Amino acid sequence: MRRTRWIVLSGCFLAYLFDALEIVLLSMALPTIRKDMGLSATQGGLLATATLIGIGVSSVLGGYVADNFGRKKALIASLVTFGVFTAAIAVVPNYEMFLLLRFLAGIGLGAVWSVVSAYVVETWPEKSRGRAAAFVISAFPAGGAMAATISGQFLPDWRLMFLVAGAAVALPVLVVLIFFTESARWAAHKADNTGDVVSVRDVLGSSLRRRTLLGTLMAALALFGYWGATTWLPTYLTTERDLPSSSVAVFMTILNLGMFAGYNGFGFLADHIGRHRTIILTLLGVSLTLPVYAVTTHQSTLLWLGPLFGVFTAFFGLFGSYLGELFPTRARATGAGFCFNVGRGVSALAPFALAGLATTIGFSGGLLVCAGFFALAALVAMMLPRTGATTDSVVSERITDPRDGAPTTV
């Protein structure tokens, strides 16, 4: 069991690393893509929006596959999906096809989060689950730093960059195929409930409804602020703070290193004071540091404020363990994936909205608006319950089956 935990931890980290890489590469390449294809800021924002809409769709598809057919199959399917459609960008003929490919890649990208979060919650003990999940999700800023480095090597040839990045997803696919076993907890539950089909109705039509809706609202607000800010940060630094492209890559690398440190540092803290309290702390922290970053004009100060802002984005890494603990094994991937990925789907409007705001109040003003969304997310988080062990390991929870209205034990 101990060996399985470490295989799951390292393999899920690698899978989410490539997930993050594919998402962040678009932000890094966006200025060059806009120039080459003659796109407006609004059209550029829609490329990120299409990706996030696909991620929102994955909240239903990814959770359904993982809870009904297994975590391993779902992870492989999601990796292959976004790898293929990312590589296909290399030959994209026009803007409309670009939008479609980003949407299809988004379906695979969103499903990865649902599966790796469920895998970690089901293989690691409660006392170290927070730091384990945070470590896996800290692959996102690590992937962001990698994206900044790769973009510096490939750009302005963004077509070749996406081809190589998409083809490289073969690495995590092989790792999962060869070394992963199915989640023992999921397999045991499935063996005892043959023929039981899990769907979104199970987390919306029962006593889980309140936590599902609040969890979704918290994620939507936090991720709206997150994607609104991070999608346009390279453009903000280039256009309003006059940084050359080479310096922007350095700034983004350092910011992502701050994120990596924050994810893991707050992961340890979460195992001592609780996932719930730590999420509230990080949301409040980022709502206070982002405005300072937005109004700063001195380039050296921006360089050092970036990691501070990045540290407090650790809520992103804590959502995996916390949302997973809100739901029983039977519907864990569906419930947690619904909250997080519907939240990401709603946040699809953020890059588009910030592009619109930039025409009137500038990107710095848009970042201030994003800070307000983080503060609202903290308020919603305060209404959610604290968690300890997973929902179904504490007590049998009576849930009304939405298909026939009969109470069922999970």
N, C-alpha and C positions, 0 to 999 in steps of 0.2 A: 504493500500500500504506500509506503514511504517513497519507493522508487517511482511508482505511478504518479505521485504528487509532483515530483520534480520534472518528470517527463511532460506532464500536462502544463506545468508552469512555464518551462522553457519553450515548448512547442506553441502554446497559446501566445506567448510574448512574440515569437517570430511571426506568427500569423497576423497578429495585430500590428506589428511593425510594418509589414507590407501594406496592410489596410490603410494605415496612416500615410505611408509614403505616397500612395496613389491619390489620396485626397489633397494633400498639401502641395504636391507637384503642380496641380492646376493653379493654385494661388501664386506660386512662384513664376509660372509661365504666363500668367494672364496678361501682363503688360506687353510681352512679345507677341502673344496670340492676337491681341487686339490690334496691334500695329500691322501684322502680316495679313489679317483677314479684314481689316478696316472696320472694326467693331466699335460701337459706342460703349461708354461705361455701363449703361443699362444692359446691353447685349452681353457684355462680359460677365456681369452679375448673374444673368440668367443661366450661364453655363454652370456656375456653382449651385444655383437654385435647382437646376435639373438633377444634379447629383443628389442633393438633399431630398428632393421629392422621391427619387428612387429609393433612398434610404428609408423614407417614411413608408413606402410600400412594403419594404422588407420586414417591417414590424409585424405584419400578418404572415407573410410567406416564410420568413426565417424561423419564427417561433413555432409555426405549424409543423414544419419539417423536423425541427430539433426535438419537439415534445412527442411527436408521433412516430418518427423513424430513427431517432437517435442523434446524439450530439456529434459523433464522428462523421456520419454521412452529411449532416447539415454543414459542418465546417468545410469539408472538401468541396461540396457543391458551391458554397459561397466564394471560396478562394478561386475556383476555376472560373466562375461567372465574372468577377471583376477583373481577373487577369486577362481573359480573352477580350473583353470589351475595352479595356485600357489599351492593350496592344493595337487594337483596330483603329485607334485614333491616328496612328501613323499614316493611314491612307484615307483619312476623312476628306470627302470632296467638297463639302460646303458646311455652312453654319448650322443648317437644320439637322444634318446627319450628326454633327458634333453634339448637338443637344440630345439627340436620341441615344447616342453611345454613352454619354455621361449619365443619363437616366438609367439605362440598363446596367452599367457598372455600379451605380448607386445601390441597386437591389442586392448585389453581392456584398458590397462594402458594409451595408447596415447589418446584414445577417451575421457577420463575423462577431460583432460585439455581443449579440444575444447568446451565441454559442460559447464563446470563451468565458463569459461571465458565469454561465450555468456550470461549465466544466470546473471552474475554480471553486465555486461555492460548494459543489458536490464532492470535491476531492480533498479540500483543506479543512482542518479543524477550526472551530470558532475562534480560538485564542490567537490564531495567526492568519485568519481569513482576510482581514482588512488589508494587511500589508501585502499578502499574496496577490489579491485582486488589483491593488494599486500598482504593484510591480508590473503585472501584465498590461494594464491600461497605460502605464508609463511608457509603453512602446510607442504611444502616439507622439509625444514630443520627441522621442528618439527618432521616430520615422520622419518627423518634421525637420529635425536637424540634418538627417540623411538627405531629405529632399532638397534642403538649401544647398548642401554640398554638391549633389548630383546636378542640380540646375545650373550651378556655377560652371560645371564641366561641359554640359551639353548645350545650353542656350547660346545662341538663338535657334538652334535646331531642335525645336520642341517635338517634332514628329518622331525623330529618332529616339529622343528621351522617353516618350511614352511607349514606344515599341520595346525598348530594353526593359523598362520598368514592368510592363505587363508580362513579358516573357519570363522575367525573374521570379514571378509568383510560383513557378514550377518547384522552387526550393521548399517553401512551406507545405505545398501539396504533398511532396514526397515524404517529408518528415511526419505528417499526420497519417499518411497511408501506411508507413512502415512501423512507426513506433507507438502510435496511439491505440489504446483499447477503448471500448465503449465505457461511458460512465457507469460504474457499478450500481450507484444509487438509482439512476434512471432505469437500468436494465432490470433490477430487482422489482421496481415498481411496475414496469411494463409486464413482467412475467406474472405478477399478481392481478393485473387488470387487463388481460387479453381482450382485444376488441374495443377497449376504451379509446375514444377519439377526442383529443383536446382541440379546442378552437378558442377564438377571441371571446366568444360568449361566456366561457368559463371564468374569465377575469372581469367581465363587465356585468354579468347577470347574477351575481351572488354577493355574499358578504365581503368579497374582495373589491367590490365596485369603488368604494370611497378611496381606498389606498391606490387603486389603479388610476383614478381620475386625478387625485392630488399628485401622485408620482409623475404622471404625464404632464400636468401643468408646471410642476417644478422643473422638469427636464426641458420643456418647451421654452420657458422664460430664460433659463440659464444658457441653453444652447443657442437661442436667438441672439443673446448678447455675445456669446463666444464666437459663433460663425460670422456675425456681423462685424466683429472687431478683427478677427484673425484673417478673414478672406481679403480684407482691404489694407491690412497693415503694410505689406510691401509697397502698395501704391501710395499710401499715406506718407511713408518715409521718403518715397521718391519725389512726389509732387509737392508736398507741403513742407517737408523738412530738407529738401534739396540734397538727398543722399544719392551718390552714384550707385548703379546696380551692383557693383562689386561689394560695396559697403553694406548694402541691404542684405545680401546673403550672409555676411558676418553677423549683422544685427539679429537676423532671424535665427541663426544657429545658436547664438548666445541666449536668446529668449527661450528657445526650446530646451536648452540645457537647464535653464531655471525651472521650466515646467517639469522636466524629468526629476530634478531634485525635490520639487514640491510634491509630486505624486508619491514618491517613496517616503519622504519625511512625514507627510500627513497620513500616509498609510500606517506607519508605526504609531502615530498619535491616535488614529482611529481605533486601534486595538486596545488602547488604554482608557480613552475617555468615551469611546463609542462612535460608530459610523455616523449616526444622526447629528450629534453635536459638531463633529468635525466638518461635515458638509456645510452646516450653517456658518461656521467660522470661516471657511474658505470663500463662500459666496459673499459674505460681508467684506472680506479682505479684498477680493477682486473688484467689488463695487467702489471701494475707496481708492485703490491704487490706479485703476484705469483712467479716471479723470486727471490725475496728476500727470500721467504719461501723455495724455491727449493735449494738454496745454503747454508742455515743455518744448522749448525750441532749441535749446543747447544740445548739440549732437553727442557730446561726451556724456551728458546727463541722461539722454535717451538710451545710450548704450548700457548704462548701469540700472536704469529703471526697468528696462525690458525684463530681465530675469526676475525682479521683484513682482512685477505683474504676472509673469509666468508661474511663479511659485504658488500663487493663490488660485490658479486655475486647476488646482488639485481636485476640486469637486468632480471633475471629469473622470478621474481615476477611482474615486470613491463610489460613484454611482453603481458600478458593477457589483460590488459586494452588498451594498445597501439595498438596491432594488431587487437583487436576487433573493435576499433574505425576507423580503416582504411577501414572497409567494412560495407555496408548497412545491415539492419536487414535480408533481404531476403537471403543473402549469408554469414552472419557473421560467423557462425560456420564452414562453408566450407572454407571461405577465411582465417580466423585466424588459423583454424586447419591445413590447407594446409601449411601455412608458418611455423608454429611451429613444426608440426609433420614430415613434409618432412625434415625440418632442423634436427630433432632428428634422422630421418632415415639415413640421410647422416652422421651424427655423429656416426652412428653405427660402422664406420670404426675406430673411435678413440681408444677404448680399445685395439683393435687388432693391430693398428699401434703403439701405445705406448709400447705394449708388445714387438714388433719387435725392436723398438728403444732402449729399455732397454738392449738388448743384446749387443749393441755397445756403447751407451752413458749413459746408466744407467737410472733409473727412474727420477732422478733429472734433467738430460738433457732433458728427455721427457717433464717434467713440463715446462721447459723453452720454448720448442716448442709450447706448449699449450698457453703460454702467448702471443706468436706472433699471434695466431688465434684470441684472444680477441682484440688485437690491430686492426687487419684487420676488425673485426666486427664493431668496433667503426667507422672506415672510411666509411663502407657501410651505417651505421645508419645515418651518416651526409647527405646522399643523399636522405633519405626518408622525406616525408612531416611532418610538425607538425600537431597535432590533437587537437581538443577541444571537442565539442559535437560529437555524433556519426555521421557518414557520412550521413545517411538519415534524420537526424533531423536538419541539417544545411540548406540543399538545395536539391531539387530533382536532382539526378545525372543522366545524360543521358548516358545510357550504351547500346552498340550494342549487341543485342541478337545473340550469335554465331550460333543459329540454323537456323535463316533466314536472318540475316544481318540487321534486322530492328531495329531502336533505340527504347529503352523502358525505361520508367521512373520507378525508384525504390525508 
